[in-house]
Amino acid sequence: MKTSYVIGLDIGTSSIKGILVRTDGQGTPVTAREPFRYRTAENGCVEIDADRYLDSCFACLKTLASALPADAELLSVAAASASGNILFLDKDGKPLTPVINWQDKRTANEPETVLGQSFDKEAYFRSTGWGFDGKTFPLASLCRLKVQSPELFNDTNVLCMSTEYLYRNLTGNWGLSTSAGTPFYLIDQVTGQYRTDVLATLGLSADRLPPVVPVGTVVGRVTPAASAKCGLPVGTAIVAGTFDHPSAARGVGVLKPGQMLLSCGTSWVGFYPLEGRDVGVRNHLLIDPFLSEKNGAWAGMVSLASVASRIEDYIRKYLADSGNIYKTFESLSAESQPGAGGLCITLSDADDENVIRSYPKKHIARAIMEGVVNMLQKDFERLAQGGVKATSAVMVGGPTECPLWTKVIEGITGMPVEIRHGQYAGAVGAAMVAGIGAGVWPDEAAAGRILNG
């Protein structure tokens, strides 16, 4: 009997991380990481060439596929992703635009022009699950392009996000999961269908968008042409995955109310399983369907958006601008003590540069860490008052490589913090979804008992 494997991908905003695991949980998982970079410009542009992105995905898959033993079978692949981008394709499936990232800030007043000044953002949040700031994420970029490049909409055959573009190139089929689709801002979470009224306002129709499917749906199977490019065996099932944070929560076993995932990447996100969607709406959280499609928990997220770039800016400005700046940051922080010698940093315009520079670098480093955690703590306290409270947390992401972060978090929040799977938690969760979609495990709890011991 052949040994079976699954692959999980975690497609972020700066790299693709992947993991190859045996479905019986035995052996050492194989991991891979493929960096890629969005282009940025002073006008707020954040985008990447679609096929360069695709090549990075294929390179990561090829590394993992090459580690598959000769006598083994690869059952399925699923991808978690930091979705919330857009890509326009022509009738032949060729990109008409780069992949426009959720952080793109070129939008000005176009949403008011397209959607109208009476557009009810609060009602739209209650429908889609994510608040719309009118500046970022796909709906903002769609409005901008509707005004600035109306001909683009006429030439577009399919509007999708980057992960669905990957699925299409692997299988020839389209599919957008309810979770990955939430940051698309076009889906009503309760019905699981596109908001046809908004599509009509934009001049789009649902048949020009990927069909919405439940998490764990087999979108299709790897074609011979795709196999030649990415190394996956022909016929491997490609399973619709999730948004990145709910995937990491699956990977580390944060599945029930009272638990919290602290996911630290481009943004730092507190992810809470919820008893129901209503509590997330009342507290104005970013809402994910999570396990609700199987009568399990919904989930809510509170986010420090793009905080990683703010941390980097402060490190480069006050601590080090060459070499391994994060190692310098971590070692300096370790030399300080809680309270950072009295220095308080908020990572905002309220910070006084002259005051900061009057302190030793070790205190500046510690104050940067404490500033981030203090921002999180304010959100945690607000949510606790609204009935969303966690008694324990699991931390994932790049900062887990620095143990001091957990000590700072525990010291300020009073909450025990565990590290599990580090930077590969999202990929582990995607592997679980891949296995569930292929019928290996009945649910996330069963998958966790195998993959988390």
C-alpha positions in Angstrom: 0.0 0.0 0.0 1.4 3.4 -1.0 2.2 6.0 1.6 0.0 9.1 1.0 0.9 12.7 1.3 -0.7 16.2 1.0 0.7 19.6 0.4 -0.3 22.9 2.0 0.7 26.3 0.7 0.6 29.6 2.6 0.8 32.4 0.0 1.7 35.6 1.8 2.6 39.1 0.6 6.4 38.5 0.5 6.8 34.7 0.2 5.1 31.4 -0.4 5.6 28.8 2.3 4.8 25.2 1.7 4.8 21.9 3.6 4.6 18.2 2.4 3.2 15.9 5.1 2.4 12.2 5.4 -1.3 11.7 6.1 -0.5 9.3 8.9 1.5 12.0 10.6 4.7 10.0 10.5 8.1 11.2 9.4 9.5 14.7 9.2 7.5 17.2 7.1 9.3 18.8 4.2 9.1 22.6 4.0 9.9 25.0 1.2 9.9 28.8 0.9 9.9 30.9 -2.2 10.2 34.6 -1.9 8.6 37.1 -4.2 8.2 40.8 -4.1 5.4 43.3 -4.9 6.5 46.4 -6.7 5.8 49.6 -4.9 5.9 53.2 -6.0 5.5 56.6 -4.4 2.0 57.0 -5.9 0.8 54.1 -3.7 1.1 51.4 -6.2 1.5 47.8 -4.8 1.4 45.1 -7.5 3.2 42.2 -9.0 3.3 40.7 -12.5 0.8 37.8 -12.5 3.0 35.3 -14.2 6.0 36.1 -12.0 3.7 35.4 -9.1 2.6 32.1 -10.8 6.3 31.1 -11.4 7.0 31.6 -7.7 4.1 29.3 -6.8 5.2 26.7 -9.3 8.8 26.8 -7.9 7.6 26.2 -4.4 5.4 23.3 -5.5 8.2 21.8 -7.6 10.5 21.8 -4.5 7.9 20.0 -2.5 6.9 17.6 -5.2 10.6 16.6 -5.8 10.7 15.4 -2.1 7.9 13.0 -2.6 9.2 9.4 -2.3 9.0 7.3 -5.5 6.7 4.8 -3.9 4.3 7.4 -2.4 1.2 9.1 -3.8 0.3 12.8 -3.5 -3.4 13.1 -2.9 -4.1 16.8 -2.8 -2.9 20.4 -2.5 -4.6 23.3 -0.9 -3.5 26.9 -0.6 -4.1 29.5 2.2 -3.5 33.0 1.0 -3.4 36.6 2.1 -6.1 37.3 -0.4 -7.7 40.6 -1.1 -6.1 41.5 -4.5 -7.5 41.7 -8.0 -6.4 40.5 -11.4 -8.2 41.2 -14.8 -8.0 38.5 -17.5 -8.9 38.5 -21.1 -10.9 35.9 -23.0 -7.8 33.7 -23.4 -7.1 33.8 -19.7 -4.1 36.2 -20.2 -3.5 39.0 -17.6 -4.7 42.4 -18.6 -3.2 43.9 -15.4 -0.7 43.0 -12.7 -2.0 41.5 -9.5 -3.1 44.6 -7.5 -2.4 44.1 -3.8 -4.8 44.9 -1.0 -2.3 47.5 0.3 -2.4 49.5 -2.9 -3.3 53.1 -2.1 -3.9 54.8 -5.4 -7.6 55.1 -4.8 -8.9 58.6 -4.0 -12.5 59.6 -4.2 -13.5 57.1 -6.9 -15.7 54.9 -4.6 -17.9 57.9 -3.9 -18.2 58.4 -7.6 -19.0 54.8 -8.4 -21.0 53.7 -5.4 -22.5 57.0 -4.5 -22.2 59.2 -1.4 -25.2 57.4 0.1 -23.5 54.0 0.0 -24.1 52.5 3.4 -20.7 51.2 4.6 -22.1 49.8 7.8 -24.8 47.8 6.1 -22.1 46.5 3.6 -20.0 45.4 6.5 -22.9 43.5 8.0 -23.3 41.7 4.6 -19.7 41.0 3.6 -18.1 40.7 7.0 -15.3 43.2 6.5 -15.4 47.0 7.0 -14.7 49.0 3.8 -12.3 52.0 4.3 -12.9 53.3 0.7 -9.1 53.3 0.1 -7.7 49.8 0.0 -8.6 46.2 -0.9 -10.3 45.1 -4.2 -13.5 47.1 -4.0 -11.5 50.4 -3.8 -9.3 49.4 -6.6 -12.3 48.3 -8.7 -13.9 51.7 -8.2 -10.6 53.5 -9.2 -10.2 51.5 -12.3 -13.9 51.9 -13.2 -13.3 55.6 -13.3 -9.8 55.8 -14.7 -9.9 52.8 -17.1 -13.5 52.0 -18.0 -12.3 50.2 -21.2 -10.6 47.6 -19.0 -14.0 46.4 -17.7 -15.1 45.9 -21.3 -12.0 43.9 -22.2 -12.1 41.7 -19.1 -13.5 38.2 -19.4 -12.7 37.1 -15.8 -12.0 39.1 -12.7 -10.3 37.0 -10.0 -7.7 37.0 -7.2 -4.2 35.6 -7.5 -4.9 32.3 -5.7 -7.8 31.5 -8.1 -5.5 32.3 -11.0 -3.1 29.7 -9.6 -6.0 27.1 -9.4 -7.0 27.9 -12.9 -3.5 27.3 -14.2 -3.2 24.1 -12.3 -6.5 22.6 -13.2 -8.3 24.6 -15.9 -11.1 25.2 -13.5 -12.2 28.2 -11.4 -13.2 28.2 -7.7 -13.2 30.8 -4.9 -13.8 29.6 -1.3 -16.1 31.5 1.0 -13.1 32.2 3.3 -10.6 33.4 0.7 -13.4 35.3 -1.0 -14.3 37.5 2.0 -11.5 40.0 1.3 -12.7 40.2 -2.3 -15.5 42.4 -0.8 -18.1 41.2 -3.3 -19.7 38.2 -1.4 -22.5 38.2 1.0 -21.3 36.0 3.9 -24.7 34.8 5.0 -25.9 33.7 1.5 -22.5 32.7 0.2 -23.4 34.5 -3.1 -22.0 37.5 -4.9 -23.6 40.9 -4.2 -25.3 41.3 -7.6 -26.3 44.9 -6.8 -22.7 46.0 -6.4 -21.6 44.0 -9.4 -24.2 45.8 -11.5 -23.0 49.1 -10.2 -19.5 48.1 -11.3 -20.7 46.8 -14.6 -19.8 43.2 -13.9 -21.8 40.0 -13.8 -21.3 37.0 -11.6 -20.5 34.8 -14.7 -17.3 36.8 -15.1 -16.1 35.9 -11.6 -15.0 32.5 -10.1 -17.8 30.5 -8.7 -18.1 30.6 -4.9 -17.6 27.2 -3.2 -17.3 25.9 0.4 -13.8 25.5 1.9 -12.5 22.0 1.1 -14.1 21.7 -2.3 -12.1 20.0 -5.0 -11.7 22.6 -7.6 -10.1 20.3 -10.2 -7.1 18.1 -10.8 -3.6 18.9 -12.1 -3.4 18.8 -15.9 -0.5 17.4 -17.8 0.5 20.9 -18.9 0.6 22.1 -15.3 2.4 19.0 -14.1 5.2 19.8 -16.5 5.6 23.3 -15.0 5.2 22.6 -11.3 6.2 18.9 -10.8 2.9 17.9 -9.2 1.7 14.5 -10.4 -1.1 14.6 -13.1 -4.5 14.1 -11.4 -3.5 15.5 -8.0 -6.6 17.1 -6.5 -6.5 20.9 -6.0 -8.7 21.9 -3.0 -10.1 25.3 -2.3 -8.3 26.7 0.8 -8.9 29.6 3.1 -7.8 33.1 4.0 -4.4 32.9 5.7 -5.3 33.5 9.4 -8.1 30.9 9.6 -5.7 28.5 8.0 -3.1 29.1 10.6 -5.7 28.7 13.3 -6.6 25.3 11.9 -2.9 24.4 11.8 -2.3 25.1 15.5 -5.7 23.8 16.8 -7.3 27.1 17.7 -10.8 26.0 16.9 -13.0 26.9 19.8 -14.2 30.1 21.6 -11.9 31.0 24.4 -8.8 30.4 22.3 -6.9 33.0 20.3 -4.4 32.9 17.4 -1.9 35.7 17.3 -0.8 35.7 13.7 2.3 38.0 13.1 3.1 38.7 9.5 2.6 41.8 7.3 -0.3 42.6 9.7 -0.6 41.4 13.2 -3.9 39.7 13.7 -5.8 38.5 16.8 -8.0 35.7 15.5 -10.9 34.5 17.7 -13.3 31.6 17.2 -16.8 32.8 17.9 -20.0 31.2 19.1 -21.8 33.0 16.2 -21.5 35.6 13.6 -23.5 38.2 15.4 -20.9 38.7 18.2 -18.3 39.5 15.5 -20.7 42.0 13.8 -21.4 43.7 17.2 -17.7 44.2 17.9 -17.0 45.2 14.3 -14.4 42.4 13.8 -13.2 41.2 10.5 -15.3 38.1 10.1 -14.4 34.7 8.6 -16.9 31.8 8.0 -14.2 29.5 9.6 -15.9 26.2 10.6 -19.5 27.5 10.2 -20.0 25.5 7.0 -19.8 22.4 9.2 -21.9 23.9 12.0 -18.8 24.9 13.9 -17.5 28.3 15.0 -17.4 31.5 13.0 -14.3 33.7 13.7 -13.5 37.3 14.1 -10.2 39.1 13.6 -8.8 42.3 14.9 -5.9 43.6 12.9 -2.9 46.0 13.2 -2.7 46.5 9.5 0.8 46.6 7.9 2.4 46.9 11.3 5.4 44.9 10.1 6.4 47.8 7.8 6.0 50.3 10.7 8.3 48.1 12.8 10.9 48.0 10.0 10.7 51.8 9.5 11.4 52.4 13.2 14.3 49.9 13.3 15.9 51.5 10.2 15.3 55.0 11.5 16.5 54.5 15.1 18.5 51.3 15.4 20.1 49.9 12.2 19.8 50.3 8.5 22.2 47.6 7.2 23.1 44.0 7.9 20.6 41.8 9.7 18.5 44.6 11.2 16.1 42.3 12.9 18.9 40.4 14.8 20.2 43.8 15.9 16.7 44.8 17.0 16.2 41.6 19.0 19.6 41.6 20.7 19.2 45.3 21.7 15.7 44.6 23.0 17.1 41.7 25.2 19.5 44.2 26.8 16.6 46.3 28.1 14.0 45.5 30.8 10.2 45.8 30.9 9.2 49.4 30.7 12.0 50.3 28.3 13.6 52.7 30.8 10.4 54.8 30.7 10.3 55.3 27.0 6.9 54.9 25.3 6.6 54.4 21.6 3.2 54.2 19.8 4.6 53.8 16.2 2.5 56.7 15.1 2.8 60.4 14.3 2.4 61.1 18.1 5.9 59.9 18.7 8.5 62.6 19.3 11.7 61.9 17.4 13.9 64.0 19.7 12.5 62.2 22.8 13.1 58.8 21.3 16.7 59.7 20.3 17.4 60.8 23.8 17.2 57.1 25.0 19.8 54.4 24.5 19.1 52.1 21.6 18.4 49.1 23.8 15.4 51.0 25.3 14.3 52.2 21.9 14.2 48.6 20.7 12.3 47.3 23.7 9.9 50.3 23.4 9.1 49.3 19.8 8.2 45.8 20.9 6.1 47.1 23.8 4.4 49.7 21.5 3.1 47.0 19.2 1.9 44.8 22.1 0.2 47.8 23.8 -1.7 48.4 20.6 -2.9 44.8 20.6 -3.7 45.0 24.3 -6.1 48.0 23.7 -8.0 45.9 21.2 -8.0 42.9 23.5 -9.5 45.0 26.3 -12.1 46.5 24.1 -13.2 43.1 22.8 -13.3 41.6 26.3 -15.8 44.3 27.2 -17.9 43.2 24.1 -17.9 39.6 25.2 -15.0 38.4 23.1 -12.3 37.1 25.4 -9.5 34.5 25.2 -7.7 32.8 28.1 -4.8 31.5 26.0 -3.0 32.3 22.7 -0.9 30.5 20.1 1.5 32.7 18.3 2.6 32.1 14.7 4.6 33.9 12.1 8.1 35.2 11.6 8.5 36.9 15.1 8.2 33.5 16.8 11.8 33.1 15.9 12.5 35.7 18.6 11.5 34.2 22.0 11.5 37.7 23.6 8.3 38.6 21.7 6.3 36.0 23.7 7.7 37.3 27.0 6.7 40.8 26.1 3.2 39.7 25.1 2.7 37.6 28.2 4.0 40.5 30.4 1.7 43.1 29.0 -1.4 41.0 28.4 -1.1 38.5 31.2 -2.1 35.7 28.8 0.0 32.5 28.4 1.4 32.4 24.8 2.4 29.2 23.1 4.4 28.9 19.8 3.4 26.1 17.4 4.6 25.6 13.8 6.1 29.1 13.7 6.1 30.4 10.2 4.5 27.3 8.7 1.3 27.2 10.7 -0.7 28.5 7.7 0.8 25.9 5.5 0.0 23.1 8.0 -3.6 24.4 8.1 -3.8 24.3 4.3 -2.5 20.7 4.4 -5.3 19.9 6.7 -7.8 21.4 4.3 -6.2 19.5 1.5 -6.6 16.2 3.4 -10.1 16.9 4.4 -11.0 17.7 0.8 -9.5 14.5 -0.3 -11.4 12.5 2.3 -8.4 11.6 4.5 -9.8 13.2 7.7 -13.4 14.1 8.5 -12.6 17.5 10.1 -10.0 19.8 11.5 -10.0 18.2 14.9 -9.2 14.8 13.5 -6.5 16.2 11.3 -5.0 18.0 14.3 -4.8 14.8 16.3 -2.6 13.3 13.5 -0.5 16.3 12.5 -0.1 18.0 15.9 0.4 14.8 17.8 
